[in-house]
């Protein structure tokens, strides 16, 4: 069991309040990438940060922003340590984060049915739709109108973690945060 002090909990809240540099509508807490803060002595803390993927270019900006916020609150020495295990997953995005993505016009990642293990990569159909109550597929819904009838335009969008889709009902293009 991991225990945190009241100071560590407060600093974790501060570090988690930093906006994501690529998706500023989300905080790092809502994205689920700030894992822990450890007080290492008077004025010294270590922050555990798990990138969304190993080569994520935003990690440097995240680290710099976390250091700045904590220093503004009196922490003299801040070390941001990248933690790769357990790996980040889109399941780590909070419900609030998913809501904010949808309101921002980005389809949030679908919730996985299996709680752990490998994530299957599907390269099949480029269209999704709900066909009936017995259909167990989880469609990518349009964040604009809510339609389940969407099509994949590109497996990559403005960032590597998003795909570009279009709604077949309202015809609006939108980003879909891919499941990882």
C-alpha positions as CSV (number, residue, x, y, z in Angstrom):
1,X,0.0,0.0,0.0
2,X,1.3,3.4,-1.0
3,X,0.9,6.1,1.6
4,X,1.2,9.8,0.9
5,X,1.6,12.7,3.3
6,X,-0.7,15.7,3.2
7,X,2.1,17.7,1.6
8,X,2.6,15.0,-1.1
9,X,-1.2,14.9,-1.8
10,X,-1.2,18.7,-2.1
11,X,1.8,18.7,-4.5
12,X,0.2,15.9,-6.5
13,X,-2.9,18.0,-6.9
14,X,-0.7,21.0,-8.1
15,X,1.3,18.9,-10.5
16,X,-1.9,17.3,-11.8
17,X,-3.4,20.7,-12.5
18,X,-0.9,21.5,-15.3
19,X,-2.7,21.6,-18.7
20,X,-1.5,19.0,-21.2
21,X,0.6,20.8,-23.8
22,X,-1.0,19.0,-26.8
23,X,-4.6,19.0,-25.4
24,X,-4.8,22.0,-23.1
25,X,-8.5,21.3,-22.4
26,X,-7.2,18.4,-20.2
27,X,-5.0,18.6,-17.1
28,X,-2.3,16.0,-16.5
29,X,-4.4,14.5,-13.7
30,X,-7.3,14.1,-16.1
31,X,-5.0,12.6,-18.7
32,X,-3.7,10.2,-16.0
33,X,0.0,10.8,-16.6
34,X,1.1,12.2,-13.2
35,X,1.5,9.1,-11.1
36,X,2.9,10.3,-7.8
37,X,4.8,13.0,-5.9
38,X,7.4,12.1,-3.3
39,X,8.8,14.6,-0.8
40,X,12.5,13.8,-0.5
41,X,13.4,16.4,2.2
42,X,13.0,20.1,2.9
43,X,12.1,21.7,-0.4
44,X,12.9,18.7,-2.6
45,X,10.3,16.6,-4.5
46,X,10.3,13.9,-7.1
47,X,7.3,13.6,-9.5
48,X,6.6,10.4,-11.3
49,X,5.3,11.0,-14.9
50,X,4.2,8.3,-17.3
51,X,4.2,9.4,-20.9
52,X,1.3,8.4,-23.1
53,X,3.8,6.6,-25.2
54,X,7.6,6.2,-25.0
55,X,8.4,8.7,-27.7
56,X,5.9,11.3,-26.7
57,X,7.3,14.7,-27.7
58,X,5.2,16.5,-25.1
59,X,7.0,15.0,-22.1
60,X,9.7,17.7,-22.0
61,X,7.0,20.4,-22.0
62,X,5.0,18.5,-19.3
63,X,8.1,18.2,-17.1
64,X,9.0,21.9,-17.5
65,X,5.5,23.0,-16.7
66,X,5.3,20.7,-13.6
67,X,8.7,22.1,-12.4
68,X,7.5,25.7,-12.8
69,X,4.2,25.2,-11.0
70,X,5.8,23.4,-8.0
71,X,8.6,26.0,-7.8
72,X,6.0,28.8,-7.8
73,X,4.6,27.1,-4.7
74,X,7.9,27.1,-2.8
75,X,9.5,23.8,-3.8
76,X,13.2,24.6,-4.4
77,X,14.2,21.4,-6.1
78,X,11.9,19.4,-8.5
79,X,12.9,16.2,-10.3
80,X,10.5,14.8,-12.8
81,X,11.2,11.1,-13.4
82,X,9.7,9.2,-16.3
83,X,8.1,6.0,-15.2
84,X,7.4,3.5,-18.0
85,X,5.9,0.7,-15.9
86,X,3.0,0.2,-15.6
87,X,2.5,1.7,-19.0
88,X,0.0,4.4,-19.5
89,X,-3.3,3.4,-21.1
90,X,-6.3,5.4,-22.3
91,X,-8.1,3.7,-19.4
92,X,-6.2,6.1,-17.2
93,X,-8.1,9.1,-18.6
94,X,-10.7,10.2,-16.0
95,X,-14.4,10.4,-16.6
96,X,-14.0,14.2,-16.4
97,X,-11.2,14.1,-19.0
98,X,-13.4,12.0,-21.3
99,X,-16.3,14.5,-20.9
100,X,-13.9,17.5,-21.6
101,X,-12.6,15.8,-24.8
102,X,-16.1,15.2,-26.1
103,X,-17.1,18.9,-25.3
104,X,-13.9,20.0,-27.1
105,X,-14.9,18.1,-30.2
106,X,-12.6,15.0,-29.8
107,X,-14.2,11.6,-29.5
108,X,-12.7,10.1,-26.3
109,X,-11.1,6.7,-26.4
110,X,-13.6,3.8,-26.0
111,X,-13.4,2.0,-22.6
112,X,-11.8,-1.4,-22.9
113,X,-13.8,-4.4,-21.9
114,X,-10.8,-6.3,-20.5
115,X,-9.2,-4.5,-17.5
116,X,-5.6,-5.4,-18.3
117,X,-3.4,-7.1,-20.8
118,X,-2.5,-6.4,-24.4
119,X,-4.6,-4.0,-26.4
120,X,-5.7,-5.5,-29.7
121,X,-4.8,-3.5,-32.8
122,X,-7.6,-3.6,-35.3
123,X,-6.9,-2.7,-38.9
124,X,-10.3,-3.8,-40.3
125,X,-13.3,-1.8,-41.2
126,X,-13.0,2.0,-41.4
127,X,-16.7,2.6,-40.6
128,X,-18.5,2.1,-37.3
129,X,-22.1,1.9,-36.6
130,X,-24.5,0.5,-34.0
131,X,-26.6,-2.1,-35.7
132,X,-28.9,-3.2,-32.8
133,X,-29.2,-4.1,-29.1
134,X,-27.3,-7.3,-29.5
135,X,-24.4,-5.7,-31.3
136,X,-21.4,-5.8,-28.9
137,X,-19.2,-3.5,-30.9
138,X,-18.5,-0.1,-29.3
139,X,-18.7,2.5,-32.1
140,X,-16.8,5.7,-32.2
141,X,-19.5,8.3,-31.6
142,X,-19.4,11.7,-33.2
143,X,-18.6,14.3,-30.4
144,X,-20.8,16.9,-32.3
145,X,-24.1,15.0,-32.8
146,X,-23.6,11.7,-31.0
147,X,-24.1,9.5,-34.1
148,X,-22.6,6.1,-34.1
149,X,-22.2,6.2,-37.8
150,X,-18.7,7.4,-38.4
151,X,-15.8,6.6,-40.8
152,X,-12.1,6.6,-40.5
153,X,-10.3,9.1,-42.8
154,X,-6.8,8.7,-41.5
155,X,-5.3,6.5,-38.8
156,X,-3.2,9.5,-37.7
157,X,-4.3,13.1,-37.1
158,X,-2.8,16.1,-35.4
159,X,-0.9,13.9,-33.0
160,X,0.1,10.2,-33.1
161,X,-2.4,9.3,-30.4
162,X,-5.4,10.6,-32.4
163,X,-7.1,9.4,-35.6
164,X,-9.1,11.6,-38.0
165,X,-12.8,10.5,-38.5
166,X,-15.9,11.9,-40.1
167,X,-19.5,11.6,-39.0
168,X,-21.8,10.2,-41.7
169,X,-24.8,11.9,-40.1
170,X,-23.7,15.5,-39.6
171,X,-20.6,15.2,-42.0
172,X,-18.3,16.9,-39.6
173,X,-14.7,15.7,-39.3
174,X,-13.3,15.1,-35.8
175,X,-10.4,13.7,-34.0
176,X,-10.7,10.4,-32.1
177,X,-8.3,9.7,-29.2
178,X,-7.2,6.2,-30.1
179,X,-7.4,3.4,-27.5
180,X,-4.0,2.3,-26.1
